[in-house]
């Protein structure tokens, strides 16, 4: 009798376990012109560029998600993990019962991708030529690609960039930014995250932080502009000896030191300013902090 009563319960548990690990195996024709949108709340997303004219999706679908499908009309395709009984993806982000989904996506190297995740980790590898856009809340983002246009918005998740981004726009609230291969145009912004970046030569570079420290190394293009603004975060900038720019730096209460020119102390109260010309003075470099220290170094 006891065994008979337990059989339905055991069957339900087995079915639930199977649903929690539903394998994914999808394929769709794709090309270098393909633009793929991906959304996932929990779990992980891995995007990999390859040399086939095909979009392939593998992984595991989380419990409580609708069957996954590739939708849209070429060249615009969509891959969205959606919950059962919810009207929108944003509604699902508040569902604590949703199981994590793992997506492993292969697509042509020159394709473009637009990824939205909440607490899912994200990695993008092997993209070469396509634009990349990412929106994430707490998941870590790692990108190893060559792209003409990169835009990443994150709240607490860190951003790690390898490869090369010709035009990069990276923003976080508390997540760190590691970007050693920035191209000739970049915009970096954080509230409390640490920024370590390098690259160039930059035609246009802007960086803004509230309390996060900054370490930046790179060259300025002929006639380029570089601007750094910090509230309490410390700033360290390394420039090559052949830099050509007008340099202006100031801090209200922080310490200012430079291998180029001699900072002047304020006549009344704390703070320092520096105005000097490096080389031919073709470009412009402006650094301003409130209480953060500033170090400008010769990278030779």
N, C-alpha and C positions, 0 to 999 in steps of 0.2 A: 504493500500500500504506500509506504513512504517513497519507494523508488518510483512508483507510478506518478505521484504528485510532483516529484522533482524533475521529471523528464521535460515538461513544458518550459520550466525555468531554465534548465540547461540548454534547451534548444534556442531560447531567446538570447542567452548569453553568447552562444556560438554565432548566431546571426549578427548580433551587435558587433562582435569582434571582427567579423568579416567585413561589415560595412565600414568599420573604422579604418580599414587598410585596403580600400578599393584601388587596384592598380590602374594607372593611366597609360594609354597607348594610342595617341592620335597622330594623324599625318595630313598634310595639306600642301598643295603646290605653292611655291613661293619663288620670288626673284629678288634681284638687287634693289628693286623699287618697292619692295614690301615694307609696309609700316605696321608694326605689331603692337597692340595695346595689351598689357598684362595687368591683372589685379588679383591680389591675394592678401588675406588679413594675417593669418597665422601660419607659421611653418618656415618654408624656405623657397626661394626662387633662384634658379641658376640658368642664365642665358649664355649660350655658347655659339659662336659663329663657326660655320663650316662651309665647304665648297660644293654642296649639293643644292639644286634648285627645289628645295623642299623644307617645309616646316614640320618638325617632329617634336612631340610633347610626350614625356614619360614622367613617372613619379608615383605618388600615392595621394589619393583624394581623402580629405579629412571627413570624419563622421559629421553628419548633418548638412553636407553640401549637396547641391543638385548635381546631376550628371554633367560632366565637363564636355564642352564642345568648342570647336574653332568656328567663329562666326564672322560675318562681314563679306565684303566683295573686294576681290583683288583690285588694287594693291593694299587696301586697308583691311587688316584682319584683327580679330579681338579674341582674347582668351581670358575669361573672367570666372573666378571661383565664387559662386553665389550660394547663399544659404537657402535651405528649405523654409518656405513660409515668411520670407522677408521681402520688402518691397525695394530696397536699395542696398548698395554696398556699404554706405555710411551707416545704415541701421545695423548691419551685421557687425560692424566694428565694435558695437557695444554688447554683442552676444558672448557671454563668458563660457557658454557651453559648446561652442564650435570647436571641433577638432582641427589640428594643424594639417595643412596640405603642403606637400613637397612637389614643386614643378621643376623639371629638367627640360629646358627648351633649346632645341637646335634650330638655327635659321641661317640663311645666306649671310656671309660676312658683311656685305655692303648694305644690308637692310637696316632700317631705323626701328628703335624700340622706345616705348613709353610705358614705364612700370610704376604701379602704385601698390605699396604695401603698408601695413601698420606695424605689427611686431615681427614680421618675417624678415629673416636675413636675406640679403641679395648679393649675388655675384654676377658680373658680366665679363666674359672673356672672349677675345677673338674677333670682336666687331672691328671692321676696318673700312671706314668711309661713311657709315650711317650716323645719323644724329641720335643722341641718347638723352632721354628725360626721365627723371626719377623723383617720386614723392614718397617719403617714408616718415614714420613717427619714431619708433624706437629700435627698429632693426638696423644692424650694421650694413653698410654698403661698400662693396669692393668692386672697383672697375679697372680692368686691364684691357684697354682698347685704343684704337686710333680713330678719333672722331673730329669732324669739323665743328660740332656744336654739342656741348654738354651742359645740362642743367640739372642740379640736384638740390632738392629742398628736404631738410631733415630737422626733426625736433631734438631728440636725445641720441639718435643713432650716429655713430661716427662715419666719416667718409674717407676711403682710401683710394687714391687714384694712381694707376700706373699706365704705361703706354704713352699716349700724347693726346691732349685736347687743345685744338687750335683756339677755340673760343669757349671759355669755361665760366659758369655761374654756379658757385657752390655756397649754400647757406645752411647754417645750423643754429639751434638755440644753445644747447649744452654739449652737443657732440663735437668731437675733435675733427680737424681736417688735416689730412696728410696728402699733399699734392706736389710731388717733386718734378713733374713733367708738364708744366703749364705752357701753352703756346703763346702767341703774341697778343692775346686779349683775355683778361681774366677779371672776375669780380668775386671776392671772397667776403663772407659776412658771418659773424658769430656773436653770441652774447657772452657765454662763459667758456666755450670750448677753446682748446689750444689749436693754433694754426702753425703748421710747418709746410712751407711751400718753396718751390724753386722753378726755374725754367727761363723762358724768354728766348730771344730779346723781345721785350714787351713794347707794343705800340700804345696799349692802354691797360693799366692795371690799377684796381682800386681794392682796398681792404679796410674793413671796419670791424672793430671789436669793442665790447664793453669791459669785461674783466679777463678775457682770455689772453694769454701770452702769445706773442708772434715771433716766429723765426723765419726770415725770408732771405733767399739768395737767388740772384739773377741779374741779367743784363737788361739795359734799356735800349730800345731801338732808336735809330736816328730820329730826333724830334718827338720821342715818345713821352708819355705822361704816367707818373706813378704817384699814387696818393694813399696814405695810411692814416687812419683816424682811430684813436683808442681813448677810453676813459681811464681805467686803472690797470689795464694789461700792459706788461712790458713789451717793448718792440726792439728786435735786433734785425738790422738790415745789412747784408753783405753785398758790396758792389765790386765789379771788376775794376782794375786800375785804369782801363781805357774808357771809362764812363764819360759821357759828355752831357752835362745837365746843369741847370741852376738848381741848387739845393736849398730848401727852406725847412727848418725844423724848429719846433717849440714845445715846451712842456710847462704846465702851470706850477706843479710842485714836485715833479719827478726829476731825476738826474739825467743830464744830456751829455753824451760823449761822442766824438766823431774823429775818424782818421782823416776826414776831409774838412778843412777849415777849423776855426776855433770858436766854440760856443761862448756867448756873452751872458753873464748873469744879470738878472733884473735889478734895476736901481733900488726898487723898494719891494720887499717881500721875496718869496721863493720864486723859482722858475728860471728857465734859460731859453735863449733863442740862438739860432744859427742861420746865417745867410751867406752862402758862398757859391763859387762857380767851380765846377769840376770839368776839366778839359775845355772843350770849346763851348760848353754851355748850351748845346743844341736842344736838349730835352728839359723836362721839368720833374722835380721830385719834391713832394710836400709831405711832411710828417708832423702830426699834432697829437699830443696826449695831454690828459689832465693831471693824473698822479702817476702814471706809468713811466718807468725809466726808458730812455732811448739810447741805443748803441748803433752807430753807423760805422761799419768796418770796411777796410780795404781787403778784398777777398784774395789778393795776390799772396 
